[in-house]
């Protein structure tokens, strides 16, 4: 493998994106640049450990409906994945547990998991990286660079709009 091949492979293992969302919950603008990475085996293990820590060892059982409620399980997944995968983030995202608007966490998570899913689905994501870096505007949509091959984040389906204990996480940030 040449030095150029290694450099191209290394750069394809990360993705930089921008979030720019006006929160309807606290009225603040959340704008910042993030860099996420393809998780290696060690970081994948760290992700599982961190999610378990956040959930206090509980898990959601969809068959029995017992255990951690599904929305909290999903929140633990989103926080843990962002904490482990993000290499660079704005200071307002240093502790995602302190966010009050779940739509902000969801927007960042969707970018992180869509990049990770590109490796599971055999796509490279180079076309997005070579264009506009996928800026997500305050209307919740990314710039022109969003591809049609984006996979759903784990735990989401097209008809998902999870409502548990009066809390709703909508899909308004999806194009």
TORPA-4810 file (N, C-alpha, C, O; in nm, 3 decimals):
<nodes>
NODE_1_0.085_-0.117_0.000_0.000_0.000_0.000_0.090_0.124_0.000_0.179_0.136_0.084_X
NODE_2_0.066_0.215_-0.095_0.148_0.336_-0.103_0.103_0.436_0.004_-0.001_0.418_0.068_X
NODE_3_0.183_0.539_0.022_0.150_0.645_0.119_0.019_0.712_0.079_-0.063_0.741_0.166_X
NODE_4_-0.002_0.736_-0.050_-0.127_0.798_-0.095_-0.247_0.708_-0.070_-0.353_0.756_-0.029_X
NODE_5_-0.232_0.577_-0.096_-0.342_0.484_-0.069_-0.377_0.485_0.080_-0.495_0.484_0.116_X
NODE_6_-0.275_0.486_0.166_-0.299_0.489_0.309_-0.368_0.619_0.350_-0.461_0.616_0.431_X
NODE_7_-0.325_0.731_0.294_-0.386_0.861_0.327_-0.532_0.865_0.282_-0.617_0.914_0.355_X
NODE_8_-0.560_0.812_0.162_-0.699_0.809_0.115_-0.785_0.718_0.202_-0.899_0.752_0.233_X
NODE_9_-0.732_0.604_0.240_-0.806_0.510_0.325_-0.832_0.573_0.462_-0.942_0.561_0.515_X
NODE_10_-0.731_0.640_0.518_-0.746_0.704_0.649_-0.850_0.815_0.643_-0.933_0.825_0.732_X
NODE_11_-0.846_0.899_0.539_-0.943_1.009_0.530_-1.083_0.956_0.506_-1.180_1.022_0.545_X
NODE_12_-1.097_0.839_0.443_-1.230_0.785_0.421_-1.287_0.721_0.548_-1.403_0.679_0.550_X
NODE_13_-1.208_0.713_0.653_-1.253_0.656_0.779_-1.309_0.762_0.872_-1.348_0.732_0.985_X
NODE_14_-1.314_0.888_0.826_-1.373_0.996_0.904_-1.468_1.076_0.816_-1.461_1.071_0.693_X
NODE_15_-1.555_1.149_0.881_-1.648_1.237_0.810_-1.667_1.362_0.894_-1.687_1.355_1.015_X
NODE_16_-1.659_1.476_0.829_-1.686_1.603_0.895_-1.820_1.655_0.846_-1.850_1.651_0.726_X
NODE_17_-1.901_1.704_0.939_-2.033_1.758_0.904_-2.064_1.875_0.995_-2.001_1.893_1.100_X
NODE_18_-2.161_1.955_0.954_-2.202_2.073_1.030_-2.349_2.060_1.065_-2.432_2.019_0.983_X
NODE_19_-2.380_2.095_1.188_-2.519_2.101_1.234_-2.551_2.249_1.256_-2.470_2.322_1.313_X
NODE_20_-2.667_2.293_1.211_-2.712_2.431_1.231_-2.863_2.426_1.251_-2.939_2.429_1.155_X
NODE_21_-2.905_2.419_1.377_-3.046_2.400_1.409_-3.088_2.503_1.515_-3.019_2.523_1.615_X
NODE_22_-3.202_2.567_1.491_-3.263_2.653_1.591_-3.356_2.565_1.675_-3.451_2.508_1.623_X
NODE_23_-3.327_2.556_1.804_-3.407_2.472_1.892_-3.542_2.537_1.921_-3.550_2.655_1.956_X
NODE_24_-3.647_2.459_1.907_-3.781_2.505_1.943_-3.805_2.489_2.093_-3.902_2.542_2.146_X
NODE_25_-3.717_2.416_2.162_-3.733_2.391_2.305_-3.674_2.505_2.387_-3.742_2.560_2.474_X
NODE_26_-3.548_2.540_2.362_-3.483_2.643_2.443_-3.451_2.771_2.367_-3.394_2.864_2.424_X
NODE_27_-3.488_2.778_2.239_-3.470_2.899_2.160_-3.326_2.928_2.118_-3.300_3.032_2.058_X
NODE_28_-3.234_2.839_2.148_-3.094_2.861_2.112_-3.065_2.808_1.972_-3.135_2.720_1.922_X
NODE_29_-2.960_2.864_1.911_-2.911_2.811_1.785_-2.795_2.718_1.815_-2.701_2.755_1.885_X
NODE_30_-2.803_2.597_1.763_-2.697_2.499_1.780_-2.627_2.482_1.646_-2.678_2.417_1.555_X
NODE_31_-2.510_2.543_1.637_-2.431_2.535_1.514_-2.292_2.489_1.552_-2.233_2.538_1.649_X
NODE_32_-2.240_2.396_1.476_-2.104_2.353_1.501_-2.060_2.246_1.404_-2.141_2.179_1.339_X
NODE_33_-1.930_2.231_1.397_-1.870_2.130_1.311_-1.831_2.009_1.394_-1.777_2.022_1.503_X
NODE_34_-1.859_1.892_1.340_-1.831_1.764_1.406_-1.746_1.679_1.312_-1.756_1.691_1.190_X
NODE_35_-1.663_1.595_1.370_-1.592_1.493_1.292_-1.616_1.360_1.360_-1.588_1.343_1.479_X
NODE_36_-1.668_1.266_1.283_-1.693_1.132_1.334_-1.598_1.034_1.266_-1.537_1.065_1.163_X
NODE_37_-1.585_0.917_1.324_-1.492_0.817_1.272_-1.559_0.682_1.260_-1.658_0.654_1.328_X
NODE_38_-1.505_0.599_1.173_-1.546_0.459_1.166_-1.496_0.391_1.292_-1.377_0.399_1.323_X
NODE_39_-1.584_0.324_1.363_-1.544_0.259_1.487_-1.464_0.132_1.460_-1.503_0.049_1.379_X
NODE_40_-1.352_0.120_1.529_-1.277_-0.005_1.523_-1.335_-0.101_1.627_-1.432_-0.067_1.695_X
NODE_41_-1.278_-0.218_1.640_-1.331_-0.319_1.732_-1.328_-0.268_1.876_-1.425_-0.284_1.950_X
NODE_42_-1.218_-0.208_1.916_-1.207_-0.157_2.053_-1.311_-0.051_2.084_-1.370_-0.053_2.192_X
NODE_43_-1.333_0.041_1.990_-1.432_0.146_2.013_-1.574_0.090_2.010_-1.663_0.142_2.077_X
NODE_44_-1.595_-0.016_1.932_-1.726_-0.080_1.931_-1.755_-0.143_2.067_-1.868_-0.136_2.116_X
NODE_45_-1.654_-0.203_2.127_-1.670_-0.258_2.263_-1.695_-0.144_2.361_-1.782_-0.155_2.447_X
NODE_46_-1.618_-0.036_2.350_-1.636_0.080_2.437_-1.777_0.135_2.425_-1.838_0.175_2.524_X
NODE_47_-1.830_0.137_2.303_-1.968_0.184_2.280_-2.067_0.100_2.360_-2.155_0.155_2.426_X
NODE_48_-2.053_-0.032_2.353_-2.144_-0.120_2.427_-2.134_-0.100_2.578_-2.235_-0.100_2.648_X
NODE_49_-2.011_-0.085_2.626_-1.990_-0.063_2.770_-2.053_0.070_2.813_-2.119_0.077_2.916_X
NODE_50_-2.031_0.176_2.732_-2.084_0.308_2.769_-2.237_0.307_2.767_-2.300_0.366_2.855_X
NODE_51_-2.296_0.242_2.668_-2.442_0.235_2.663_-2.496_0.162_2.786_-2.596_0.204_2.843_X
NODE_52_-2.430_0.055_2.826_-2.470_-0.020_2.945_-2.458_0.066_3.070_-2.544_0.060_3.158_X
NODE_53_-2.350_0.145_3.079_-2.333_0.235_3.194_-2.446_0.336_3.200_-2.503_0.359_3.306_X
NODE_54_-2.479_0.397_3.086_-2.585_0.497_3.083_-2.720_0.437_3.122_-2.802_0.503_3.185_X
NODE_55_-2.743_0.311_3.084_-2.869_0.243_3.112_-2.869_0.172_3.247_-2.963_0.100_3.279_X
NODE_56_-2.763_0.191_3.324_-2.750_0.127_3.456_-2.766_-0.025_3.447_-2.820_-0.089_3.537_X
NODE_57_-2.718_-0.081_3.337_-2.722_-0.226_3.319_-2.855_-0.279_3.270_-2.868_-0.399_3.247_X
NODE_58_-2.955_-0.193_3.253_-3.086_-0.237_3.205_-3.088_-0.238_3.054_-3.007_-0.171_2.989_X
NODE_59_-3.178_-0.315_2.997_-3.195_-0.315_2.853_-3.345_-0.324_2.822_-3.425_-0.359_2.909_X
NODE_60_-3.379_-0.293_2.700_-3.519_-0.299_2.658_-3.546_-0.435_2.597_-3.470_-0.483_2.513_X
NODE_61_-3.656_-0.498_2.638_-3.698_-0.625_2.582_-3.828_-0.603_2.505_-3.934_-0.592_2.567_X
NODE_62_-3.822_-0.596_2.372_-3.942_-0.566_2.294_-4.049_-0.676_2.303_-4.167_-0.648_2.285_X
NODE_63_-4.008_-0.798_2.330_-4.106_-0.907_2.338_-4.191_-0.897_2.464_-4.312_-0.918_2.459_X
NODE_64_-4.127_-0.866_2.576_-4.202_-0.859_2.702_-4.244_-0.717_2.737_-4.334_-0.696_2.818_X
NODE_65_-4.177_-0.619_2.675_-4.205_-0.480_2.709_-4.145_-0.442_2.843_-4.173_-0.333_2.894_X
NODE_66_-4.065_-0.529_2.902_-4.005_-0.503_3.032_-3.864_-0.450_3.017_-3.802_-0.460_2.911_X
NODE_67_-3.815_-0.395_3.125_-3.680_-0.340_3.125_-3.685_-0.190_3.101_-3.785_-0.125_3.127_X
NODE_68_-3.577_-0.139_3.051_-3.567_0.004_3.023_-3.666_0.041_2.912_-3.669_-0.026_2.809_X
NODE_69_-3.746_0.146_2.932_-3.838_0.186_2.824_-3.760_0.213_2.695_-3.646_0.259_2.699_X
NODE_70_-3.822_0.183_2.583_-3.752_0.189_2.454_-3.696_0.328_2.425_-3.588_0.338_2.367_X
NODE_71_-3.765_0.435_2.463_-3.714_0.569_2.433_-3.586_0.595_2.512_-3.493_0.656_2.459_X
NODE_72_-3.579_0.551_2.637_-3.457_0.570_2.715_-3.344_0.484_2.661_-3.228_0.526_2.660_X
NODE_73_-3.376_0.363_2.614_-3.276_0.277_2.552_-3.218_0.346_2.428_-3.097_0.344_2.406_X
NODE_74_-3.305_0.406_2.349_-3.261_0.477_2.229_-3.176_0.599_2.265_-3.075_0.625_2.200_X
NODE_75_-3.215_0.673_2.368_-3.136_0.788_2.412_-2.997_0.744_2.458_-2.897_0.810_2.428_X
NODE_76_-2.991_0.633_2.531_-2.860_0.579_2.575_-2.775_0.543_2.454_-2.655_0.571_2.453_X
NODE_77_-2.835_0.481_2.353_-2.764_0.447_2.230_-2.709_0.572_2.162_-2.593_0.576_2.123_X
NODE_78_-2.794_0.674_2.148_-2.752_0.796_2.078_-2.638_0.866_2.151_-2.538_0.904_2.090_X
NODE_79_-2.652_0.882_2.283_-2.548_0.950_2.362_-2.418_0.870_2.356_-2.312_0.926_2.328_X
NODE_80_-2.425_0.740_2.381_-2.304_0.657_2.383_-2.235_0.658_2.247_-2.113_0.670_2.240_X
NODE_81_-2.311_0.645_2.140_-2.252_0.641_2.007_-2.182_0.774_1.975_-2.072_0.774_1.920_X
NODE_82_-2.245_0.884_2.009_-2.185_1.015_1.985_-2.060_1.035_2.070_-1.958_1.084_2.021_X
NODE_83_-2.067_0.996_2.197_-1.950_1.011_2.284_-1.830_0.933_2.233_-1.717_0.981_2.242_X
NODE_84_-1.852_0.813_2.181_-1.741_0.727_2.138_-1.693_0.763_1.997_-1.573_0.763_1.971_X
NODE_85_-1.785_0.794_1.907_-1.747_0.811_1.766_-1.695_0.950_1.731_-1.616_0.964_1.638_X
NODE_86_-1.739_1.052_1.804_-1.700_1.187_1.765_-1.557_1.219_1.807_-1.520_1.206_1.923_X
NODE_87_-1.478_1.260_1.710_-1.338_1.298_1.734_-1.327_1.448_1.760_-1.236_1.492_1.830_X
NODE_88_-1.419_1.525_1.705_-1.421_1.671_1.723_-1.567_1.715_1.730_-1.652_1.662_1.660_X
NODE_89_-1.593_1.811_1.817_-1.730_1.858_1.836_-1.724_1.997_1.897_-1.624_2.034_1.958_X
NODE_90_-1.831_2.076_1.882_-1.835_2.208_1.945_-1.851_2.193_2.097_-1.898_2.090_2.145_X
NODE_91_-1.813_2.296_2.170_-1.816_2.289_2.317_-1.957_2.265_2.371_-1.971_2.204_2.477_X
NODE_92_-2.061_2.312_2.302_-2.197_2.291_2.352_-2.237_2.143_2.348_-2.341_2.106_2.404_X
NODE_93_-2.157_2.059_2.282_-2.186_1.915_2.275_-2.088_1.834_2.361_-2.083_1.712_2.349_X
NODE_94_-2.011_1.902_2.446_-1.916_1.830_2.532_-1.985_1.728_2.621_-1.930_1.620_2.644_X
NODE_95_-2.103_1.760_2.670_-2.180_1.666_2.751_-2.322_1.658_2.696_-2.409_1.734_2.738_X
NODE_96_-2.346_1.565_2.603_-2.479_1.558_2.541_-2.591_1.528_2.640_-2.708_1.550_2.609_X
NODE_97_-2.557_1.478_2.758_-2.660_1.453_2.860_-2.721_1.583_2.912_-2.829_1.582_2.970_X
NODE_98_-2.652_1.694_2.893_-2.700_1.824_2.939_-2.792_1.893_2.839_-2.854_1.994_2.872_X
NODE_99_-2.803_1.841_2.718_-2.893_1.900_2.619_-3.037_1.885_2.666_-3.072_1.784_2.728_X
NODE_100_-3.120_1.984_2.637_-3.262_1.975_2.674_-3.350_1.943_2.553_-3.466_1.903_2.569_X
NODE_101_-3.297_1.962_2.433_-3.373_1.936_2.311_-3.322_1.807_2.248_-3.210_1.801_2.196_X
NODE_102_-3.405_1.704_2.253_-3.365_1.575_2.198_-3.346_1.579_2.047_-3.275_1.495_1.992_X
NODE_103_-3.409_1.676_1.979_-3.393_1.689_1.834_-3.247_1.721_1.798_-3.200_1.680_1.693_X
NODE_104_-3.177_1.793_1.884_-3.036_1.826_1.858_-2.953_1.698_1.866_-2.872_1.671_1.778_X
NODE_105_-2.973_1.622_1.973_-2.902_1.494_1.987_-2.933_1.403_1.870_-2.843_1.339_1.815_X
NODE_106_-3.059_1.395_1.831_-3.099_1.308_1.722_-3.032_1.348_1.591_-2.989_1.262_1.515_X
NODE_107_-3.024_1.478_1.564_-2.962_1.526_1.440_-2.815_1.486_1.432_-2.768_1.442_1.327_X
NODE_108_-2.743_1.502_1.543_-2.601_1.464_1.545_-2.589_1.313_1.530_-2.507_1.264_1.452_X
NODE_109_-2.668_1.239_1.605_-2.664_1.092_1.599_-2.692_1.040_1.459_-2.624_0.948_1.412_X
NODE_110_-2.790_1.098_1.392_-2.823_1.052_1.257_-2.704_1.067_1.163_-2.682_0.982_1.077_X
NODE_111_-2.628_1.175_1.178_-2.508_1.193_1.095_-2.404_1.087_1.129_-2.343_1.027_1.040_X
NODE_112_-2.384_1.064_1.258_-2.284_0.966_1.304_-2.321_0.826_1.257_-2.237_0.756_1.200_X
NODE_113_-2.443_0.784_1.280_-2.484_0.647_1.247_-2.495_0.627_1.096_-2.470_0.516_1.048_X
NODE_114_-2.532_0.730_1.022_-2.540_0.714_0.876_-2.400_0.691_0.818_-2.384_0.614_0.723_X
NODE_115_-2.299_0.757_0.876_-2.161_0.733_0.831_-2.119_0.591_0.866_-2.060_0.521_0.783_X
NODE_116_-2.147_0.548_0.987_-2.111_0.412_1.030_-2.183_0.307_0.944_-2.124_0.205_0.909_X
NODE_117_-2.308_0.333_0.910_-2.385_0.239_0.829_-2.332_0.227_0.687_-2.355_0.125_0.622_X
NODE_118_-2.262_0.327_0.638_-2.204_0.318_0.504_-2.106_0.201_0.495_-2.093_0.138_0.391_X
NODE_119_-2.038_0.173_0.605_-1.944_0.061_0.606_-2.016_-0.072_0.614_-1.969_-0.171_0.560_X
NODE_120_-2.129_-0.075_0.681_-2.209_-0.197_0.690_-2.275_-0.230_0.558_-2.294_-0.346_0.523_X
NODE_121_-2.312_-0.125_0.483_-2.384_-0.143_0.358_-2.292_-0.148_0.236_-2.340_-0.163_0.124_X
NODE_122_-2.161_-0.135_0.257_-2.067_-0.145_0.147_-2.051_-0.020_0.064_-1.988_-0.025_-0.041_X
NODE_123_-2.107_0.094_0.108_-2.087_0.219_0.034_-1.972_0.294_0.099_-1.937_0.267_0.214_X
NODE_124_-1.915_0.389_0.027_-1.799_0.460_0.080_-1.831_0.597_0.131_-1.761_0.648_0.218_X
NODE_125_-1.935_0.660_0.081_-1.968_0.794_0.126_-1.880_0.901_0.066_-1.891_1.018_0.103_X
NODE_126_-1.790_0.866_-0.028_-1.699_0.963_-0.086_-1.772_1.074_-0.160_-1.726_1.188_-0.159_X
NODE_127_-1.885_1.043_-0.224_-1.955_1.146_-0.300_-2.003_1.257_-0.208_-2.001_1.374_-0.247_X
NODE_128_-2.047_1.223_-0.087_-2.090_1.326_0.006_-1.971_1.406_0.056_-1.980_1.528_0.069_X
NODE_129_-1.862_1.340_0.083_-1.745_1.408_0.135_-1.686_1.501_0.030_-1.629_1.605_0.065_X
NODE_130_-1.698_1.465_-0.099_-1.640_1.546_-0.205_-1.724_1.667_-0.237_-1.680_1.753_-0.314_X
NODE_131_-1.845_1.679_-0.183_-1.929_1.793_-0.213_-1.941_1.883_-0.092_-1.840_1.936_-0.046_X
NODE_132_-2.060_1.903_-0.040_-2.088_2.006_0.058_-2.074_1.962_0.203_-2.116_2.036_0.292_X
NODE_133_-2.018_1.846_0.232_-1.998_1.799_0.368_-2.128_1.776_0.444_-2.123_1.738_0.561_X
NODE_134_-2.244_1.796_0.384_-2.369_1.763_0.449_-2.411_1.858_0.559_-2.443_1.814_0.669_X
NODE_135_-2.412_1.989_0.533_-2.455_2.085_0.633_-2.603_2.065_0.660_-2.684_2.064_0.566_X
NODE_136_-2.640_2.050_0.787_-2.779_2.037_0.826_-2.825_2.175_0.869_-2.772_2.232_0.965_X
NODE_137_-2.924_2.228_0.798_-2.972_2.364_0.823_-3.074_2.364_0.938_-3.112_2.259_0.989_X
NODE_138_-3.117_2.486_0.976_-3.211_2.494_1.088_-3.348_2.437_1.054_-3.428_2.414_1.144_X
NODE_139_-3.376_2.413_0.925_-3.501_2.345_0.893_-3.487_2.195_0.909_-3.582_2.120_0.886_X
NODE_140_-3.366_2.150_0.951_-3.344_2.009_0.979_-3.294_1.928_0.862_-3.260_1.811_0.879_X
NODE_141_-3.288_1.988_0.744_-3.242_1.913_0.627_-3.097_1.944_0.598_-3.047_2.052_0.628_X
NODE_142_-3.031_1.846_0.539_-2.894_1.869_0.497_-2.895_1.936_0.362_-2.996_1.938_0.292_X
NODE_143_-2.779_1.992_0.326_-2.761_2.053_0.195_-2.777_1.949_0.085_-2.811_1.834_0.110_X
NODE_144_-2.751_1.992_-0.038_-2.771_1.910_-0.156_-2.698_1.778_-0.151_-2.729_1.687_-0.227_X
NODE_145_-2.600_1.767_-0.063_-2.511_1.651_-0.067_-2.571_1.524_-0.010_-2.507_1.419_-0.018_X
NODE_146_-2.690_1.529_0.047_-2.745_1.406_0.105_-2.778_1.308_-0.005_-2.850_1.340_-0.099_X
NODE_147_-2.726_1.189_0.008_-2.749_1.084_-0.090_-2.876_1.009_-0.060_-2.926_1.012_0.052_X
NODE_148_-2.929_0.942_-0.159_-3.051_0.866_-0.139_-3.024_0.729_-0.079_-3.117_0.654_-0.048_X
NODE_149_-2.895_0.695_-0.063_-2.863_0.562_-0.010_-2.845_0.561_0.140_-2.800_0.462_0.197_X
NODE_150_-2.881_0.673_0.207_-2.862_0.679_0.352_-2.950_0.577_0.421_-3.068_0.564_0.390_X
NODE_151_-2.892_0.507_0.515_-2.965_0.406_0.590_-3.029_0.468_0.711_-2.985_0.572_0.760_X
NODE_152_-3.133_0.404_0.759_-3.196_0.447_0.882_-3.105_0.416_1.000_-3.041_0.311_1.002_X
NODE_153_-3.099_0.507_1.098_-3.021_0.476_1.218_-3.080_0.355_1.289_-3.200_0.328_1.278_X
NODE_154_-2.995_0.283_1.360_-3.043_0.169_1.436_-3.150_0.216_1.532_-3.133_0.319_1.599_X
NODE_155_-3.260_0.143_1.541_-3.367_0.180_1.633_-3.472_0.270_1.570_-3.571_0.302_1.636_X
NODE_156_-3.452_0.313_1.445_-3.549_0.397_1.378_-3.610_0.322_1.260_-3.543_0.242_1.195_X
NODE_157_-3.737_0.349_1.234_-3.804_0.301_1.114_-3.873_0.421_1.054_-3.888_0.523_1.121_X
NODE_158_-3.915_0.413_0.928_-3.981_0.525_0.862_-4.102_0.575_0.941_-4.128_0.695_0.943_X
NODE_159_-4.175_0.485_1.004_-4.296_0.524_1.074_-4.271_0.556_1.222_-4.366_0.580_1.297_X
NODE_160_-4.144_0.555_1.263_-4.114_0.582_1.404_-4.139_0.727_1.440_-4.094_0.818_1.370_X
NODE_161_-4.207_0.747_1.544_-4.222_0.873_1.611_-4.251_0.833_1.754_-4.365_0.838_1.800_X
NODE_162_-4.146_0.793_1.823_-4.159_0.731_1.955_-4.219_0.829_2.054_-4.167_0.940_2.071_X
NODE_163_-4.325_0.790_2.119_-4.385_0.872_2.223_-4.396_0.788_2.349_-4.471_0.691_2.354_X
NODE_164_-4.320_0.826_2.449_-4.320_0.756_2.576_-4.325_0.860_2.685_-4.245_0.954_2.684_X
NODE_165_-4.415_0.847_2.778_-4.430_0.938_2.890_-4.437_1.083_2.840_-4.373_1.172_2.897_X
NODE_166_-4.514_1.107_2.735_-4.534_1.242_2.684_-4.414_1.300_2.611_-4.416_1.418_2.578_X
NODE_167_-4.312_1.222_2.585_-4.195_1.270_2.514_-4.201_1.216_2.372_-4.223_1.097_2.352_X
NODE_168_-4.182_1.302_2.276_-4.188_1.256_2.138_-4.060_1.297_2.066_-4.019_1.413_2.072_X
NODE_169_-3.999_1.202_1.998_-3.887_1.232_1.909_-3.938_1.211_1.769_-3.968_1.099_1.729_X
NODE_170_-3.949_1.319_1.695_-4.004_1.311_1.562_-3.896_1.285_1.459_-3.778_1.276_1.492_X
NODE_171_-3.938_1.272_1.336_-3.845_1.249_1.225_-3.831_1.376_1.143_-3.796_1.367_1.025_X
NODE_172_-3.856_1.495_1.200_-3.856_1.615_1.119_-3.719_1.649_1.063_-3.709_1.730_0.971_X
NODE_173_-3.612_1.591_1.116_-3.479_1.620_1.064_-3.442_1.532_0.947_-3.333_1.545_0.892_X
NODE_174_-3.531_1.442_0.907_-3.504_1.357_0.792_-3.557_1.427_0.669_-3.660_1.494_0.674_X
NODE_175_-3.487_1.411_0.559_-3.528_1.475_0.433_-3.643_1.398_0.373_-3.693_1.434_0.267_X
</nodes>
